[in-house]
């Protein structure tokens, strides 16, 4: 169903990033807007009752109410089209809880959440541009937004080139190269999970705070302060990541320690990259406390030799830990914040985030992938038709 059919159904769309923010904007369209306004909005404006909200272009202050008429949030409502073609924006506070409550109320009121590739907020010359506009709010970093904005032009230009190429086999080869870059956008929408593991008191929490550039994990000289894992969102070179600060790995302890170890290993099993955090000899815990074999074998990993500023012989300590762990070792000082950029660069290499040219054209929606897959399976005439559909077709993804 096209986005122009909003008068025959009621739909909503989160226009801003799904993460926590100061403001979240939700778009409402369709005949159910009237009932939703009556049941879940209470005006705080001087413009009168909800029933007076019929003038396009006006902004009203209101309270968002739950099913029991309890206040959820103090919001602004902008009217972009009034009865019978309602088009409203709810400007909420951007916490996950508020947005989640609003989404639940809308679904209970008969609204359907729009497909993520549907948008009429910006004028678009083709389907590629429309999808880039609609998917911007999925990007978790500014670099991701920039990449998607460039793709609105770069991918469209590549498709036009493929559509007009006389050499069919070369065109199909270029199309396959496009498909090989299908995973680029996910690198800006899905967080890379990076687990910091190691023995107690080697500075894992201090390192996690330094890498995330914020104080989240509790730091203490007492071994075993971290008894459960902590997830801290951040970014490396514009790629969204999650730093996972874990309980120290060591032999012995009570039942609580054993549960902490179990949770640490569970986090390791679901991580994309593992950073083995250790300290120089004589600083922090000894190797006897660390179960190196607990590292997940099929996970990319490296070692971070923390507190390197306290080491008597840094080069000898580096060689020792490289030999013991069998991994590349990066010297860092979480306290003095040295070596962090080099460690982050190594993490991206281990995650294979360096393997693509981010300036090259790449597909970023399921609809594009379906048409490109169809193009490479087709003959010359079918190839051009599929490329044309990918470029100019309905921006809503085809359904099976």
LUMMAR-140555 format. One line per field, with one value per residue (C-alpha): residue number from 1; y, x, z; residue in one letter. Coordinates in nm, 4 decimals, padded with zeros to 6 digits. Layout:
% LUMMAR-140555
k <- c(NUM, ...)
v <- c(Y, ...)
u <- c(X, ...)
w <- c(Z, ...)
r <- c(A, ...)
This chain:
% LUMMAR-140555
k <- c(1, 2, 3, 4, 5, 6, 7, 8, 9, 10, 11, 12, 13, 14, 15, 16, 17, 18, 19, 20, 21, 22, 23, 24, 25, 26, 27, 28, 29, 30, 31, 32, 33, 34, 35, 36, 37, 38, 39, 40, 41, 42, 43, 44, 45, 46, 47, 48, 49, 50, 51, 52, 53, 54, 55, 56, 57, 58, 59, 60, 61, 62, 63, 64, 65, 66, 67, 68, 69, 70, 71, 72, 73, 74, 75, 76, 77, 78, 79, 80, 81, 82, 83, 84, 85, 86, 87, 88, 89, 90, 91, 92, 93, 94, 95, 96, 97, 98, 99, 100, 101, 102, 103, 104, 105, 106, 107, 108, 109, 110, 111, 112, 113, 114, 115, 116, 117, 118, 119, 120, 121, 122, 123, 124, 125, 126, 127, 128, 129, 130, 131, 132, 133, 134, 135, 136, 137, 138, 139, 140, 141, 142, 143, 144, 145, 146, 147, 148, 149, 150, 151, 152, 153, 154, 155, 156, 157, 158, 159, 160, 161, 162, 163, 164, 165, 166, 167, 168, 169, 170, 171, 172, 173, 174, 175, 176, 177, 178, 179, 180, 181, 182, 183, 184, 185, 186, 187, 188, 189, 190, 191, 192, 193, 194, 195, 196, 197, 198, 199, 200, 201, 202, 203, 204, 205, 206, 207, 208, 209, 210, 211, 212, 213, 214, 215, 216, 217, 218, 219, 220, 221, 222, 223, 224, 225, 226, 227, 228, 229, 230, 231, 232, 233, 234, 235, 236, 237, 238, 239, 240, 241, 242, 243, 244, 245, 246, 247, 248, 249, 250, 251, 252, 253, 254, 255, 256, 257, 258, 259, 260, 261, 262, 263, 264, 265, 266, 267, 268, 269, 270, 271, 272, 273, 274, 275, 276, 277, 278, 279, 280, 281, 282, 283, 284, 285, 286, 287, 288, 289, 290, 291, 292, 293, 294, 295, 296, 297, 298, 299, 300, 301, 302, 303, 304, 305, 306, 307, 308, 309, 310, 311, 312, 313, 314, 315, 316, 317, 318, 319, 320, 321, 322, 323, 324, 325, 326, 327, 328, 329, 330, 331, 332, 333, 334, 335, 336, 337, 338, 339, 340, 341, 342, 343, 344, 345, 346, 347, 348, 349, 350, 351, 352, 353, 354, 355, 356, 357, 358, 359, 360, 361, 362, 363, 364, 365, 366, 367, 368, 369, 370, 371, 372, 373, 374, 375, 376, 377, 378, 379, 380, 381, 382, 383, 384, 385, 386, 387, 388, 389, 390, 391, 392, 393, 394, 395, 396, 397, 398, 399, 400)
v <- c(00.0000, 00.3406, 00.6151, 00.8120, 00.5687, 00.7084, 00.8330, 00.4748, 00.3538, 00.4916, 00.4781, 00.6154, 00.6554, 00.7402, 01.0187, 01.0518, 00.8109, 00.5122, 00.5771, 00.7999, 01.1697, 01.5016, 01.4926, 01.2163, 01.2986, 01.0603, 01.1177, 01.0174, 00.9900, 00.8532, 00.8500, 00.7178, 01.0460, 01.1995, 00.9237, 00.9181, 01.2918, 01.2628, 00.9659, 01.0322, 01.4058, 01.6797, 02.0326, 02.2739, 02.5409, 02.8629, 02.7753, 02.5863, 02.2214, 01.9368, 01.9747, 02.3178, 02.1752, 02.2090, 02.4770, 02.3500, 02.4876, 02.5386, 02.3991, 02.3057, 02.2046, 01.8965, 01.6095, 01.2542, 01.0273, 00.6498, 00.4239, 00.5358, 00.9066, 00.9315, 01.1748, 01.0124, 01.3224, 01.6957, 01.7290, 01.9529, 01.8610, 02.0162, 01.9964, 01.9443, 01.8457, 01.8471, 01.6467, 01.4408, 01.3852, 01.4066, 01.4471, 01.5212, 01.5242, 01.4344, 01.5953, 01.3829, 01.3758, 01.1279, 00.8639, 00.5020, 00.4593, 00.7530, 00.6499, 00.2889, 00.3920, 00.6116, 00.3316, 00.0917, 00.3389, 00.3956, 00.0232, -00.0257, 00.2588, 00.0868, 00.2528, 00.0512, 00.1397, 00.2408, 00.0411, 00.1940, 00.2750, 00.4822, 00.8599, 01.1624, 01.4175, 01.5214, 01.5542, 01.2777, 01.2346, 00.8545, 00.5591, 00.5510, 00.9078, 00.8468, 00.5432, 00.7334, 01.0064, 00.7575, 00.5470, 00.8388, 00.7981, 00.4396, 00.5543, 00.5651, 00.8034, 01.1221, 00.9396, 00.6967, 00.9837, 01.1327, 00.7985, 00.7492, 01.1049, 01.0527, 00.7198, 00.8952, 01.0358, 00.7808, 00.4695, 00.6410, 00.7433, 00.3881, 00.2445, 00.4933, 00.3864, 00.0164, 00.0896, 00.2501, 00.0211, -00.1595, -00.4302, -00.6527, -00.8892, -00.5993, -00.4398, -00.7614, -00.7875, -00.4342, -00.5280, -00.8244, -00.5892, -00.3727, -00.6732, -00.7602, -00.4296, -00.5032, -00.5042, -00.1519, 00.0211, -00.2344, -00.1102, 00.2212, 00.0761, -00.2235, -00.1731, -00.3673, -00.5561, -00.5364, -00.7281, -00.6188, -00.9288, -01.0156, -01.0787, -00.8556, -00.5168, -00.4658, -00.1549, -00.2945, -00.0502, 00.2467, 00.1415, 00.1032, 00.4532, 00.5969, 00.4291, 00.5404, 00.8859, 00.8874, 00.7644, 00.4714, 00.1706, 00.1905, 00.2129, 00.0874, -00.0491, -00.3381, -00.6531, -00.7864, -00.4515, -00.5368, -00.8415, -00.8185, -00.6887, -00.3285, -00.2126, 00.1352, 00.2747, 00.4595, 00.4867, 00.4250, 00.6408, 00.7001, 00.3343, 00.2606, 00.0201, -00.1185, -00.1493, -00.4444, -00.4149, -00.7570, -00.9133, -01.0229, -01.3777, -01.5676, -01.9072, -01.9608, -01.7444, -01.8025, -01.8704, -01.5031, -01.5060, -01.8218, -01.6577, -01.3495, -01.5732, -01.7459, -01.4127, -01.2924, -01.6018, -01.5584, -01.2004, -01.3205, -01.5738, -01.3000, -01.0441, -00.9513, -00.8640, -00.9593, -00.7430, -00.9322, -00.6652, -00.7421, -00.5478, -00.5531, -00.7936, -00.6664, -00.4401, -00.5711, -00.9446, -01.2147, -01.4463, -01.7248, -01.5526, -01.5529, -01.8376, -01.7527, -02.0650, -01.9190, -01.6884, -01.7842, -01.9404, -01.8241, -01.4617, -01.1913, -01.0950, -00.8962, -00.8027, -00.4592, -00.4212, -00.1595, 00.0518, 00.0464, 00.3751, 00.1789, -00.0901, -00.1042, -00.2626, -00.1978, -00.3779, -00.6903, -00.6890, -00.6572, -00.9548, -01.1584, -01.1061, -01.1554, -01.4912, -01.5969, -01.4989, -01.5657, -01.2396, -00.8979, -00.6804, -00.3080, -00.0981, 00.1442, 00.3572, 00.4035, 00.6526, 00.8715, 00.7905, 00.6883, 00.4174, 00.4254, 00.5363, 00.2604, 00.0019, 00.1224, 00.1005, -00.2580, -00.3446, -00.2212, -00.4313, -00.7400, -00.6734, -00.6359, -00.2863, -00.1752, -00.4044, -00.1741, 00.1622, 00.3653, 00.6138, 00.3464, 00.2881, 00.0275, -00.0896, -00.0112, -00.1376, -00.4773, -00.3492, -00.2549, -00.5944, -00.7772, -00.5899, -00.6208, -00.9937, -01.0226, -00.8215, -01.0519, -01.3561, -01.2048, -01.1689, -00.8329, -00.7095, -00.8308, -00.6823, -00.3320, -00.3638, -00.4705, -00.1881, 00.0576, -00.0752, -00.0471, 00.3155, 00.4484, 00.1980, 00.2200, 00.2882, 00.0300, -00.3025, -00.5857, -00.8413, -01.2165)
u <- c(00.0000, 00.1374, 00.2009, -00.0688, -00.3308, -00.3063, -00.6669, -00.7952, -00.5982, -00.4279, -00.0513, 00.2339, 00.6047, 00.8912, 01.0713, 01.3683, 01.6375, 01.5159, 01.7830, 01.7389, 01.7342, 01.5960, 01.3063, 01.1281, 00.8889, 00.6079, 00.3964, 00.0264, -00.1985, -00.5446, -00.8994, -00.8043, -00.6297, -00.9591, -01.0302, -00.6690, -00.6784, -01.0042, -00.8836, -00.5143, -00.4487, -00.5496, -00.4915, -00.2771, -00.2937, -00.4884, -00.6349, -00.9198, -01.0258, -00.8857, -01.1886, -01.0626, -00.7406, -00.8497, -00.6148, -00.3174, 00.0195, -00.0666, 00.1344, -00.0422, 00.0758, -00.0895, -00.0563, -00.0248, -00.2521, -00.2522, -00.5598, -00.6482, -00.6088, -00.2826, -00.0246, 00.2638, 00.4303, 00.3948, 00.4206, 00.3737, 00.1397, 00.1828, -00.1031, 00.0159, -00.3230, -00.6621, -00.9828, -01.0436, -00.6795, -00.5225, -00.1437, -00.0075, 00.3335, 00.3669, 00.6821, 00.7642, 01.0477, 01.2924, 01.3325, 01.2775, 01.0010, 00.7950, 00.8360, 00.7500, 00.4316, 00.3265, 00.3890, 00.1817, -00.1089, -00.1078, -00.1126, -00.3989, -00.5827, -00.5696, -00.2610, -00.0152, 00.3533, 00.4724, 00.7323, 01.0730, 01.1253, 00.8079, 00.8393, 00.6759, 00.8547, 01.0967, 01.0478, 01.2424, 01.3444, 01.3509, 01.2977, 01.6630, 01.6464, 01.3114, 01.4533, 01.7654, 01.5471, 01.3268, 01.6127, 01.8180, 01.6692, 01.8013, 02.1646, 02.3136, 02.6002, 02.6519, 02.8884, 02.6063, 02.3728, 02.6396, 02.6980, 02.3273, 02.2850, 02.5676, 02.4196, 02.1001, 02.3106, 02.5948, 02.3773, 02.1313, 02.4181, 02.5555, 02.2146, 02.1748, 02.5148, 02.4174, 02.0882, 02.2644, 02.5681, 02.5948, 02.8258, 02.5752, 02.8291, 03.0298, 02.7094, 02.6105, 02.9592, 02.9256, 02.5840, 02.7364, 02.9945, 02.7098, 02.5505, 02.8830, 02.8589, 02.5110, 02.6237, 02.7665, 02.4558, 02.4228, 02.7581, 02.5884, 02.2647, 02.3879, 02.6334, 02.9587, 02.9782, 03.3225, 03.3822, 03.6592, 03.7624, 04.0517, 04.1552, 04.0384, 04.1929, 04.3663, 04.1602, 03.8834, 03.6230, 03.8603, 03.9414, 03.5710, 03.4998, 03.7951, 03.6979, 03.3343, 03.4502, 03.2084, 03.2039, 02.9615, 03.1353, 03.2231, 03.5999, 03.7634, 04.1051, 03.9234, 03.9320, 03.5900, 03.4060, 03.2345, 03.0142, 02.7958, 02.8599, 02.7855, 02.7045, 02.8214, 02.7241, 02.9887, 03.1481, 03.4773, 03.5527, 03.1811, 03.0771, 02.8371, 02.9740, 02.8868, 03.1664, 03.0950, 03.2693, 03.2741, 03.3527, 03.7128, 03.8010, 03.9731, 03.9888, 03.8160, 03.5653, 03.2145, 02.8842, 02.8439, 03.1858, 03.0934, 02.7751, 02.9744, 03.2121, 02.9205, 02.7737, 03.1102, 03.1482, 02.7923, 02.8764, 03.1931, 02.9969, 02.7758, 03.0508, 03.1965, 03.5412, 03.7048, 03.9752, 04.1795, 04.2764, 04.5901, 04.8408, 05.2211, 05.3952, 05.3738, 05.0771, 04.7253, 04.6576, 04.8939, 04.8311, 04.7378, 04.4017, 04.3220, 04.1665, 04.2957, 04.1341, 03.7922, 03.8195, 03.5869, 03.8080, 03.6080, 03.5815, 03.8230, 04.0422, 04.3449, 04.5135, 04.5350, 04.8287, 04.6809, 04.8726, 05.1702, 05.2792, 05.3560, 05.5664, 05.9413, 06.0243, 05.7338, 05.8922, 05.9638, 05.6130, 05.4675, 05.6686, 05.5670, 05.1942, 05.2117, 05.3809, 05.1389, 04.8173, 04.9169, 04.7477, 04.8505, 04.9092, 04.8375, 04.9961, 04.7490, 04.7012, 04.3327, 04.4177, 04.6352, 04.4258, 04.7192, 04.7083, 04.3274, 04.3096, 04.5511, 04.3454, 04.0255, 04.1907, 04.2963, 03.9414, 03.8030, 04.0603, 03.9646, 03.5965, 03.6878, 03.5424, 03.8385, 03.7542, 03.5282, 03.5411, 03.2725, 03.2711, 03.1536, 02.7872, 02.6125, 02.2508, 02.0879, 01.7260, 01.5630, 01.3749, 01.6990, 01.8511, 01.5502, 01.5693, 01.9481, 01.9291, 01.6681, 01.8872, 02.1906, 01.9668, 01.8112, 01.9039, 01.9892, 01.6294, 01.5281, 01.8448, 01.7641, 01.4015, 01.5049, 01.7592, 01.4914, 01.2515, 01.5244, 01.5856, 01.2424, 01.0019, 00.7685, 00.9816, 00.7825, 00.9633, 00.7950, 00.6161, 00.6385)
w <- c(00.0000, -00.0899, 00.1601, -00.0202, 00.1096, 00.4623, 00.4517, 00.4264, 00.7260, 01.0343, 01.0578, 01.2626, 01.2040, 01.4380, 01.2537, 01.4885, 01.5994, 01.8053, 02.0698, 02.3756, 02.2923, 02.4139, 02.1679, 01.9758, 01.6927, 01.5976, 01.2868, 01.2916, 00.9873, 00.9180, 01.0454, 01.3942, 01.4765, 01.5891, 01.8437, 01.9630, 02.0244, 02.2215, 02.4306, 02.4855, 02.4480, 02.6903, 02.5719, 02.7695, 02.4998, 02.5161, 02.1768, 02.3349, 02.3331, 02.1242, 01.8997, 01.7910, 01.6438, 01.2845, 01.1590, 00.9604, 01.0680, 01.4347, 01.7276, 02.0490, 02.3945, 02.5411, 02.7856, 02.6553, 02.8617, 02.9121, 02.9126, 03.2665, 03.1760, 03.3698, 03.2342, 03.0465, 02.9062, 02.8472, 02.4673, 02.1656, 01.8810, 01.5358, 01.2869, 00.9276, 00.7885, 00.9606, 00.9241, 00.7132, 00.6031, 00.9478, 00.9615, 01.3094, 01.4773, 01.8437, 01.9849, 02.2891, 02.5375, 02.3877, 02.6586, 02.5556, 02.8118, 02.6855, 02.3210, 02.4068, 02.5898, 02.2984, 02.0477, 02.2593, 02.2849, 01.9092, 01.8335, 02.0805, 01.9070, 01.5677, 01.4207, 01.2127, 01.2206, 00.8752, 00.6882, 00.7590, 00.3903, 00.3556, 00.3798, 00.2239, 00.4395, 00.1655, -00.2068, -00.3846, -00.7462, -00.7267, -00.4959, -00.3868, -00.2591, -00.0865, 00.0957, 00.1997, 00.3502, 00.5330, 00.6712, 00.8015, 01.1488, 01.1643, 01.1535, 01.5038, 01.4273, 01.2301, 00.9965, 00.9205, 00.8330, 00.6084, 00.4366, 00.3711, 00.2445, -00.0051, -00.1125, -00.2210, -00.5028, -00.5397, -00.5682, -00.8022, -01.0292, -01.0326, -01.1220, -01.4053, -01.5351, -01.5185, -01.6917, -01.9892, -02.0269, -02.3622, -02.2236, -02.0440, -01.8842, -01.7437, -01.6154, -01.4416, -01.2877, -01.1483, -01.0137, -00.8304, -00.6827, -00.5557, -00.3887, -00.2251, -00.0375, 00.0968, 00.4602, 00.4797, 00.6157, 00.8994, 01.0263, 01.1009, 01.2436, 01.4490, 01.7329, 01.7246, 02.0554, 02.2161, 02.5404, 02.7767, 02.9725, 03.2005, 03.5598, 03.8457, 03.9117, 03.5758, 03.4965, 03.2743, 03.4079, 03.3821, 03.0247, 02.9388, 03.0705, 02.8799, 02.5519, 02.5888, 02.7034, 02.9954, 03.3553, 03.3649, 03.5185, 03.8885, 03.9387, 04.2605, 04.3611, 04.5284, 04.3112, 04.2129, 04.2192, 03.8894, 03.9601, 03.6487, 03.2993, 03.2018, 02.8470, 02.7464, 02.4039, 02.2076, 01.8662, 01.6893, 01.3875, 01.3356, 01.3733, 01.6636, 01.9230, 02.2643, 02.5180, 02.7482, 03.0846, 03.2511, 03.5874, 03.6334, 03.5299, 03.8082, 03.9706, 04.3048, 04.4888, 04.6214, 04.4448, 04.3543, 04.1896, 04.0005, 03.8689, 03.7683, 03.5708, 03.4006, 03.2926, 03.1666, 02.9507, 02.8198, 02.7166, 02.5465, 02.3463, 02.1996, 02.1333, 01.7968, 01.9333, 02.2632, 02.4197, 02.6761, 02.9304, 03.1312, 03.3392, 03.3484, 03.5811, 03.9375, 03.8587, 03.9187, 03.9294, 03.8087, 03.5159, 03.7613, 03.8113, 03.4406, 03.2459, 02.8978, 02.7536, 02.8428, 02.5424, 02.2603, 01.9938, 01.6917, 01.8064, 01.6907, 01.9839, 02.0896, 02.4168, 02.5764, 02.8148, 03.0464, 03.3002, 03.0654, 03.2234, 03.5424, 03.3745, 03.4488, 03.1101, 02.8688, 02.5724, 02.7758, 02.9171, 02.5651, 02.4440, 02.7481, 02.6977, 02.3232, 02.3876, 02.6612, 02.4861, 02.1252, 02.0310, 01.9143, 02.2204, 02.2289, 02.5088, 02.6685, 02.9759, 03.0543, 03.3289, 03.1060, 02.7967, 02.5807, 02.3152, 02.2946, 01.9307, 01.8305, 02.0200, 01.8535, 01.5125, 01.5832, 01.6911, 01.3575, 01.1726, 01.3763, 01.3002, 00.9299, 00.9169, 00.7048, 00.4131, 00.2100, 00.0403, 00.2117, -00.0755, -00.3214, -00.4073, -00.1904, -00.1516, 00.1840, 00.1702, 00.1290, -00.1753, -00.3489, -00.2707, -00.4151, -00.7461, -00.7695, -00.6981, -00.9710, -01.2102, -01.1825, -01.2457, -01.5588, -01.9231, -02.0783, -02.1129, -01.7674, -01.6202, -01.7411, -01.6327, -01.2809, -01.2524, -01.3659, -01.1000, -00.8364, -00.9297, -01.0099, -00.8550, -00.5589, -00.2495, -00.0504, -00.0363, -00.2323, -00.0137, -00.0508)
r <- c(X, X, X, X, X, X, X, X, X, X, X, X, X, X, X, X, X, X, X, X, X, X, X, X, X, X, X, X, X, X, X, X, X, X, X, X, X, X, X, X, X, X, X, X, X, X, X, X, X, X, X, X, X, X, X, X, X, X, X, X, X, X, X, X, X, X, X, X, X, X, X, X, X, X, X, X, X, X, X, X, X, X, X, X, X, X, X, X, X, X, X, X, X, X, X, X, X, X, X, X, X, X, X, X, X, X, X, X, X, X, X, X, X, X, X, X, X, X, X, X, X, X, X, X, X, X, X, X, X, X, X, X, X, X, X, X, X, X, X, X, X, X, X, X, X, X, X, X, X, X, X, X, X, X, X, X, X, X, X, X, X, X, X, X, X, X, X, X, X, X, X, X, X, X, X, X, X, X, X, X, X, X, X, X, X, X, X, X, X, X, X, X, X, X, X, X, X, X, X, X, X, X, X, X, X, X, X, X, X, X, X, X, X, X, X, X, X, X, X, X, X, X, X, X, X, X, X, X, X, X, X, X, X, X, X, X, X, X, X, X, X, X, X, X, X, X, X, X, X, X, X, X, X, X, X, X, X, X, X, X, X, X, X, X, X, X, X, X, X, X, X, X, X, X, X, X, X, X, X, X, X, X, X, X, X, X, X, X, X, X, X, X, X, X, X, X, X, X, X, X, X, X, X, X, X, X, X, X, X, X, X, X, X, X, X, X, X, X, X, X, X, X, X, X, X, X, X, X, X, X, X, X, X, X, X, X, X, X, X, X, X, X, X, X, X, X, X, X, X, X, X, X, X, X, X, X, X, X, X, X, X, X, X, X, X, X, X, X, X, X, X, X, X, X, X, X, X, X, X, X, X, X, X, X, X, X, X, X, X, X, X, X, X, X, X, X, X, X, X, X)
